Structures are given as structure tokens and as C-alpha cells.
């Protein structure tokens, strides 16, 4: 719990002005509640983060030895103090909310996110009226970043004003939407906290670079950054995006994860795809429905902020297919995108296969991958593999004493799943009989 709170926040009355969603709450300090199909990491100290980074490095090496096109998954909460992710997420979200406020001032609030282009001259006037600075300062603000040359600013331009050269403590200046003035979110980090945040970013960079240092670049191992709770996710997505901009120039090696049970999933996908187009790098995505629904809803209701989850399962299905369709179209038009369809849903698999057929996307192009959890939905995994599609099983890794609790929860979930699934058992028996009759007792994967 203390790892989510800075020293300044403990003492500063400014902490009271922070949004509820991005403050640490003791009743939700244990993030394992209601979560089965995802590993959870807790901050102990910097040495523990270094050990977890070494575990990730060993997994990358193991992936390179297992196949020539493997994936290695990481969680950013394992690499540093979650306080940084909470605060950086709040800054990014409020920065976006400030853009939405300015868009409303120009009568563009009803447009879709990529169509909201703010007139630069009017934007300068609005910012000056809000007391952000005088027009000359604001002019330098945009021209220094070479933005607004077309006379307009969109959300991607706006987001780029917070970049990797900005001092972390300076990011804690955020706009108050009631007054429009910039105000400190809280007091600056201590020197030690600033160092902790920098070490977290360094660990992320090490993992992205280790592929080259160990000659894994040639073997095709890709790094997949898992999604986490919504109060961490804006920061996780932004850090992943920065890795993609740096390492996805030649091919997609860094994959971001999009949770389609979130109301804002489609906006996030379309914004990131558009950024990859503008900057010329390869877009890589893993699409999931999401693992934190019950916990997210309980937290939103208890603390008092808007539920970030789609209203029902069908809405999540529609969101998943909408996001997937958009990425598949990007693959069809540019061939500079890859997507991992991580699902146990047969309808979604059928939807993907039908779309690929319509668009002329061959499985041998290795642009579309399928993924399921180890020990689940083999009736989907094996037929896809036999048909020539790239299929992956999500395998937990790490020290045995840390992995066993996760595997125990997964076993309980899988037991309940099997009890209620006559169809799964029938298909498993059918596959067993097929192997016995054909003499193919052991399955040999095709790489």
C-alpha cells in the first residue's frame, strides 16, 4: 500500500485534489481480489524489481530457444514502484480531459477522437484566456515541437507535448478543468523517489534491448506488455508506445495489450494505429477481453467514479470485434501491423477467420496470431495449428513459490469451466480417438 503513495502525498494537502480513481485505497490494496487469469506483482524494494527483471530476461532467452518466432510477456508493475504508474496515469488522463475541454470550446466535442482537430489560433486564444501563458509563450510551446504547421492540433499532437525528455516531477503540473489553470498535482518527488522512477524506466529499456545484446533479434522473439488495472494502464500504454516508437522501426517486436471490456478500447486502438502510420513504425497489438472486471467494477462503485467497463458481455464482444476489424483492415492496407487474437471465444475465432478470408490475409504471412491460456481451449488451439495458423499458448513462468498460487487459482477456474462444459469434454474425446485411430498419439507442433 505504501508503495503507491509518495512521501509528499502523505504530508501534502494537495493530495486531496487528486482524482479518486488514481489515489491508493487501502481496501483495494490487495490487487489479487477477483482476479484469476492474471499474475499480480507487489512492490517490495528495488532489489526485488531487479530480480524480476532478470526473470523476464531468462524468459526471453528461453523463448528464443523454444522457437524462432516466440513471444515473451512482461508486466510493468513487476519492474518498479506502482506510485509512478498511478501518478503518471492521472497526468495523462487529465491532459486528455483538458484537450476534450478545449475541443468543446471549439464545438467539436461530438466528433470521433481522430476528427477532433483544434484550430491553432483559436486554441492559443483559449489557452491565453485560461491563464496558461501569453500568446508568445504558447506559440513557442507548439512551434518548438514543430506542431500545428497545418493550422490545427489533434489529440496525438497534444499528447506529444508530454515526451520522454520531460522531467518526471514536471509532469505533475496538470490543468484544473474548473478553472483552466495549471496547478500542481502534489509536491515534487523526493530525490530517492525520482531515482526509483528512473530505474523503472531503465529496466523497461533493458528488456527491450536485451534481444539485441543476446543476438535474439535474429530469432524473432517479441516482447508483449500485459495490460493491468485501469488506474495503471494509461502509464503502461504510454511507456509501451515509447518502446514501439523506438524498436518497431523494422518489424513489430513490441506488442501492447488492449482490454476490450473497456469503454475506451476502440479510441485507444485507433489513436495508436494512427500514430504508427504518421511516424512509420510497425503496430503490434494483443487483443483481450480483460481479466479485472469484477475488481474494477467493485472499486469504481465503492470509491465513486464511473465504471470503466462495458455494460454487458455482448457489448464487450462488439467492442472486441470492432477493434479487431480495425486492425485487420490496417494489416490489409499497409501490412505494417500485427495482431494477437487472444481469446477462448469460438465466435471471435470464426469472425477472425472469415475476415481474413474476405481480406485475402494468408496465415503464412504471420500477421495474425491466435493465443489461449495453457490448459484451456485446446479444441480451438489444435485445429487452428493444424490448419497452418500461428497459435500460441500463454505459459506462466517465474520462481516456483510465486507461480504456484497463480496456477492453483487457474486450476480452480479450469475445474469449474470443465464441469460446466460438456462440449469441451466431447471435443477432447473426439480428438483423443482421432489420434489413436490415425496413429498420431503425440502432437508435434509446426514452426
N, C-alpha and C positions, 0 to 999 in steps of 0.2 A: 504493500500500500504506500509506504513512504517513498518508494522509488518512482511513484507517479507525481510526486509533489516536490517543487523546488524549495530551497531554503527561503528565498524571498517571498514565495507564496504563503509560507507558513506564518510570516510576520506582516505581510503587506495587506492593507485593506483593499488594495486594487484587485485582489483575487476575487472579491465579491462581485465584481463586474464581469467576470468571465461567464461564458455560456455554460449552462448546467451540463450539457452533453459532454463537454471537454474537460470537466473537472473530475478528479478522482473521488469516488464514493465508496465508503468502507463496506457497505452491504453488497457491493459488486466487486470487491477486491479479489475474490477467487473467480477467475475468468473461465474455469472449467465447468461451471454450472450450466446444465442443459446442452453441453457440447460433447458429442461422441466421436464424430468422424474427423476431428482435427486435433493435432498436438497443441499443447499450451505451454509456453515458456514463462518463467518468472525471473525477474532480475535479482541476483544475489550480490554480485560485485563485478568489477571489471575483469578479474581473472577468470571468472566463470564464463563471461562473454567470449574471452579469448579461447577457452576450451571448446565452446560450442562452435566457434568459427573453425577450429581445427577439425571438429567432427564433420562440418559441412565440406571442408576441403577433402577429407578422406572419402566422403560420399562421391564427390566429383571424380576423384581418381577411380573409385570402384565402378562408377557408371561408364567411364571410358574403357575399362577392362571387360565389361559385360557385353557391350555392343558398340557399333560405330556411329550410332545416332541416338544416344541416350539423353535423358533429362535428369537433372538433379534439382530437387525442390528445397527452398530455404524459407525461413520465417524471420522477418526483421526484428521481431520482439526478442529473439534469441541473441541479438547482437549488440544490445545497448539498453540504456535506461528508458523505460517507456514514457517518462515525463516529457522527453523531447518529442516523441511521436504525438502525444496529446496536444502539446502546445503548438507545434508546427502545423498540425491538422487544423486547429482552431484558426490560426493565422490565415491559412489557405482558404478555408471556408468563408471567413469573414471578408477576405479580399474579394472572393467571388460574389458574395452578397452585396458588397459595395458596388461592384460592376452592375449587378442587376438593378440596384437603386438608381444608378446613373442612366441605365437603359430605360428605366421607367420615366425618368426626367425628359427623355427624348421620344417618349411614346412608343417604345419598342419592346415593352415587357411581354407582349403576347407572341412575339416571334420565337421560332425554334432557336436553340442556342447558337447554331452556326450562322444564323441570319442576322443576329444582333450586331450590327456594325454602327458604332457611335461616331457621329460627325466630330472630327477633331477640334474644330474651332469652338463648337458649342460645348464640347467636353472641357476645354480649357476654361471657358467662362464659368461652367458649373463648378469646377474644382476651385477656381479662384473665389467664387461666391461662398463656397463652403469653408473657406479659410485654410485650404490645404497649402496654398502658397500664392505668390503673384504669378501673372501670366508668363513672365520671362522664365521664372524658375520651372514652371510646368512645361514650357516649351523645351527647355533643356532636358527635362526629365524624359520626354519622348524622343527627341532628336538624338540624345546620347545613346539610346538603344536602337536607333535607326528605325523607329516605329512611326506609323501614321503617314508614310510617304504617299499613300494613296488618298489621304484626306480622311481616312476612317480608322477606327481602332476596334478590333473584335476581342472576344474573351481570351483567345490564345495570345494575342499581343499583350493584353492586360496581365495575364498570368506570367508572362516572360519578364515583367518588371521585378519579380522576385526570382533571382537566379542564384547559381552556385557560388557567386562571388560576394553575395550579401552576407555580412556578419550575422551570425545566428541571433545574437541579442537584439540586433536592429530589426529583426523580423517581428518582434513583439510590439511594434507600433501598428495599431490596427484602426480602421475607421469606425467611429460610432455612428450607426445608421440613423439615430435620432437627431444628432446634431450635425453629422457630416464631418466633424473634426477628427483628426488623428489623435489617438490617446494611447498611453502605454497600457499594454495588457497586464503587465506586472513589472516589478523591478527586474533589473538585469540578472542574468545567471551569475553565480559565483564563478571564480576562476576555475575551480575544480569541476563545476557543472559544465562550463564551456568546454573544458578538456574532454569530459566524458562524451559530450555530443560529437566532438570532432573525431574521437576514437571510434565511435559507432559508424560514422561515415567512412572512416578509413577501413574498417572491417568489411563493409559492403564493397568498397573498391577492390580490396584484396581478393574477395571471392570472384569478382568479375574478371580480374586479371590472372588468377591462378591457372585458368585454362591455357593461357599463352605460355606462362612460365614453365608449366609441366608438359608442354607440347600437346595439350589436349585439344588445341584449336583445330588441328587437322582431323581429329576423330569425330568431331561433330557434337560433343557434349554441350547441351544447352542448359541455361540456368532459369528456373521457374520460380518466381517470387509469389508465395502464397498470400491470399487475401486474409485479413483478420477483421476484428471488430470495427464498426463504422467510426468510432472515435479515434482509432489509429489510422484508418485506411487512407484518408487524403494524403497524409505524410508518406505512407508506404508507397502509394501510387506515384507520388511526385518523385521520390527517390528512385523508384524503378524506372520511371520515364527518363530521368537523367542518365541512368545506366544505358538505356536503349539508345539514346541520342549519341552516346559515346561508343558503344560496342556493336550496334546493329547496322553499321555502315555498309558492310559487305554481305551480310546474311543475318537472319533473325536468330540471335543466340540468347537474348534476354527476353523472357516472356512475363507479362503482367497478368494478374488474375482478376477477372471481373465477376462479381457476385450478382447474378441476375434476379435474385429476390429483392434487390434494392430498387426503389422507385427511380433513382437517378442513373441506373446502369447504362441505358441507351445513350444518354447525353455524354457519359464518361467515355464510352466506346467511340462515338462519333468524333468527339474532340481529339482523342489521342490518334485516331486514324488520320484525321485532317492534319494534325501536327506532323505526323510521319511523312505525309505527302509533301508538305511545304519544305521540310528540311531534308527530304530524300533518304531517310533511313527505313529499314525493314520493320514492319509492325509485327509483333508476336503477342498472342493472347491465349489465355486459358479461360474458357467459359465454364462457370459452375453455377449451380442454383444457390448454394450458400449453406454454411454449417452452423450459424449462430442465431438462427431465427428466434427461438424461444428466449434466449438470453437477451437479445436485442429488444424484443417487444416488452419483456418484463422490466428492463432497465428504463426504457422510454416512458412506460406507464408510471413506474414508481418515482422517477426523478422529475418527470413533467416536461417532456419535449416531444415533438412529432415523431410518430412511429416511422422509421425509415424503410420498413418492409412493405412490399406489395400486399394488397388486401387479402388475397387468397392464392391458392396453389395454381389455379388456372391463369391468373394474372402473371404469376411468375413464369409459367410456361410460355405465355405470349411474349413476355419480355425476353426470355432466353432465345426464342426463335427469331424475334426481331433483331436482336444483337447479332446472332449467328448469320442471319440473312445478309446483314450489312457487311460483315467481314468477308463472307463468301463472295459477295459482289466485288469487294475490293481485290480479292485474290483473282477473280475472273478478269478484271480490268487492268490490273497492274502486275500481278504475280509477285508483288513485294510484300505480301502479308502471309502469315501462317496462323493457324488456329488449332488449339487442342479442345476438342469437344469432350469435356469431362462430364459424363452423365451415365446414370443407370436407367434412364428412361428410354424405353424402346421406341416410343413415338418420336422422340427427338432424334434418335439414330436414323429412323426411317426418313424423317424430314431432311436430315443432312444428306443422306444418300440420294434422295430424289432431287434435291437442289444441285448436288454435284453432277448428277446425270444431265440435268437441264442446262447447266453452265459448261458442260464439257470438261469438268475437272477430273483428271485421272488420279486414282490412288497412288500410282507410281511417281507422280510429281512430288509427293511428300510435302504438300501444303496444308493438308487437313489430317489431323491425328485424332484418335479416339482414346479415352482413358477411363478406367474403372479402378475401384479400390481392390487391393489384393484380397481374394477370398469371396468376392461378390460379383454377381452378374457375369459368370463365365459363359452363360448361354448367349451373351452379347459379344463378349471379347473374342471367343474362339471362332465363330463363324465370320466375323469381320477379318480376323487374321488370315483365315483360310481363303478368303476372297481377295486377299492382297492389300488390305488397308493397313496402315501403320497403327498398331494398337499397343497401349502401354498399361501396365499395372502399377498402381501407386503403392510403393513398399515403404513402411516405416523403418527408420534407421536411427542409430544412436546407442548410448550405453544401455545395457540390458535393464538395469534398475529403473531407468527413466522411460523406457519403451514399454515395459510390461503393463503398467497401469493403463496406457493407451490401448494396448492390444486386448486387455481384459474388457474394457468398455466396448471395443469393436466386436469382441466375441459375443457379448451380451446382446448387442444390437443385431448381429448376424443371426443369432439363435432365434430372436423374435421374428426376424424377417423370414427365416426359413419355415417357422411354424405357420405363418400366415400365407405361405406361397406354395400352393400345390403345383402351380405351373412351373416354378423353378425346379422342383424335385422331379417332375415329369421330364423336363428337358435334360436334366442331368442323367437320368436313367437312359434316356434315348441316346445321349452322346456316349455313355459307357457301353451300351450294346453295339453302337456303330463301330467303336474302336475294337471291341472283341471280335466282331464278325469280319472286320476288314484287316485284322492283324496289326492295327496301328494302336498298340496299347499305350505307348509313350508318345507324347506330343513334342515335336521338335519345332521350335519357332523359326520363322524365316526372317532374316535380317536383310 
